[in-house]
Amino acid sequence: MSEVIIYWTLQSKCPQEWTYLFTESNAILSHYPLITLNVNEKISTINEQAGNYDALIISSQFAAEKISLILETGKHTFYTVGSKAGSLLRKLGHKVIHISENSKDLANHLRDKVDMKILHLSSEKSNFDIWPPNVSALPFYGPKENLNFNLTANIFDSNSIIVFGSPSAVDIWFKKDINTSNATIATIGSTTANHFSDYVKQFIIVPEISTINHLCEAIHNHLKHLEYERTE
């Protein structure tokens, strides 16, 4: 089997430990971020608005990093989506009372918290419909197309794995009209996979839990399956 190339289009780099494991499985990883995340003018209102709520929701590592520079340590209570966001906030001294693996699970956890007034410090592209009525949103950042993205040719074949981290990245990819029909697709979760399927129908690697580590594990398992098929 020829060497597999993994095209990692997420803004954040693939964790080093997984890059090493991919190399052991005869794959090389190339980082081509499709989007960059940028704050908007609402970031200046966070300190004022956060004080009006009993708890805050942080649903990405990017949001946790930005919030940690703004909010006073120990003053607020957090719910987070993703262990990395939760761990970062706790490391910096913030009070994190619950961590969910995805937004749907957190929304279910909050169903019985009707007496709490909660603010989601969110992305402009977040799905606001999933939250109970006592959750408000303050979208203070959003994705923008990475103007330095330079994959423009139809270079992908059966030894290519293209990794997507969000529906926004999928939209940008297809706006560029880059053919994926011969490649294998991997997405961080079912929401991104379903969005990809709105464009084309093909096999997609989707982890059961929407985290970077579970995504990498699913890709690694796929590589091991390819290696097994090769030796049969």
N, C-alpha and C positions, 0 to 999 in steps of 0.2 A: 504493500500500500504506500502510495506517495505521501509525503509529509502534508499534514493538515494545517491550514492557516486559519486561525481564529481572528476575525475582525471584530474587535471590541469597540462598540460605538458609544458606550456610556461616558459621561463626563469624568467620573472618578475612575482611576486606574484599577485594573484587576488586582486583587490581593497577591502579594509576592509568593505566598505559599502555594497558591493555585497555579500561578504561572510556572512554577517549578514542576508541579505535578503534570501540567499539560505537556511540558517539554519531555518528561519521562514517557509520556504516551504518544510520542512522535508528532507533536503539534507545536507550532510556534504561534505566539500571540502578538498581534499588531493593534496598537491603540489609535483609533480614528474617531474622536468624539464628534458626534453629530450636533450636539447642543451645548450651550453654556448656560448656567443659571445666574440670573442677575436680580438684585433687589430693585424695588420700585420706590416711589416717593412715600408710600404708606409705612415704610420702615421707621420714619421719624415719629409716627404716632403710637408705636407699640408701647413705649413706657407709660404713656398716659392711659391708654385703653386697657392694658393688662391689669391695672390696679382695680378695675371695675368688675373683675371676674374671680370666681372661686378657684378655678383651675385653668390651665392652658394645655392645648394639644400641639405637639410637635410631631410631624410625620415624615421627616427626612433628616439625614445627617447634615445636609447643607443648612437647613433651617436651624438645627441645634447649634451649629457653629456660629451662625450670625446672631442668634438670640443670646448666646453666652457672652457676647461682646457688649450687649445692650442692657440686659436685665440684671438687677442687683441679686447677688448670690443669696439663696435661702429665703427669698421674699415670696416666691411663687411656688405653686404645686403643679406638677406636670404629669400628663399622660403622654406616652410616646408610641409611635409606630416604628418598630425596628430596634433591635438591641444596640446597634451602634449609636443611634441618637440618644437612647436612654443612658448608655454607659458614659457617653461624652458629658451629658448634663450632670450625672451623678459624680463623675470625676472632678467636675468643677464646683461641686458643692451644692447643686440644686436638688430639690426634693422631687424625686420621680416615684409616684405611687403605683404605677402600673405600666407594663410594656406589652404591647400586642405585636404579633408578627405582620399584620396587615390592617388596613383601615376598617374593613368589614368586621373583623373580630373586635376591634376597639369600639366600634359603633354598638355592637351587641352588648359589650361589657357596660356601656354607659346607659343602656336602656332604663335601668332602675335608679339612675342618678338624677332623677327629675328635679330635685330640689337644688341642684348645683347649677350655677351659671358658668358656662365653659366657653372659652375662646380658642378657636383653631387658628394658629398662626401658620397660614397655608401657602401653597402655590396658587398662582392664577389658574392653573389647569386642574386643580383638585376637584374631585367629585363631591360637591356639597350636599347632594341629595341623600347620601347614606346616613347622615348624622341625625340624631334625635332633635326635637324642636328647641331644646335648651342649649344647643351648641350654635354659636355664631362664628363667622369666619372673617379673618383679616388677611387677604391675600397680599403678601408683601414681597413676593419674588415670583419669577417665572422663567420659562425656557426661551432662549433665543438661538437662532441658527448659528452654528460655528462657521464663520466665514472662511476659516482656514481649512475646512474639510476639503480634501483633494482627491477623493475616490470618485472618478467620473466615468471611467471606462467599464465596460461589461467584462470584468476580469474574473468573475466568480465561477467556479466549477464544482464538481462533486466533492472535492477536497477542501471546500470552503465552508466555514461556519460563521454566520453573521449574527452578532449578539445585539439585541435592542433592549433598552432600559425604560422606555416610556412610549405611550401613544404619540407624543409630540415628535419623538425621534423617527417613528415610523412614517409620520406625515412628511417630514423633511426628506426622508430617503426617497419616497415615491414621487415627491415633487421634482427630484433630480432625475427621475426616470432611469434608475439603475436596475438592471435585470437581476432577479434573484432566483430564477426558476431552477437553476442547476445546483444551487447551494442549499445547505441545511440552515434553518433559522432557529435561534434560541432567544427566548424572551424572559424577562425577570418575573413575569406572572401572567395570569390568565387575562387580565384586562388588556395588556399590551398584545398578547397573542390574538385575542378576539379582534382587536383593532387592525392587526396585520392581516387577518383573514378577510377583512372588509375590502382589501385590495386584491389579494391573490389567495388561492387555496394550495397549501403545500405543508409538508411535515414540519412541525414546530416542537422544539425541546422546551418544555415548560416545567419548572420545579413545582412541587406540591406547596411549598411555602415561599412567599415572595421576598426573598432576601438575596444579597449578593452571594453569600456562601452556599445557599441551596441552589442558586443558579449555576455556580461553578461546579458544584457536585453533580448536577444533572448533565452538564457538558462533559465532565470527566467520565461519568458512567457511559455516555454515548461513545466516547473515544475508546473505552475499554471494550465495548461491544463491537466496534469496528475492528479492533485488534483481534478479538476472538474469532470474528468471521474470517479474517485474513488467514488465520492459522488452521482453520477447519479444513 
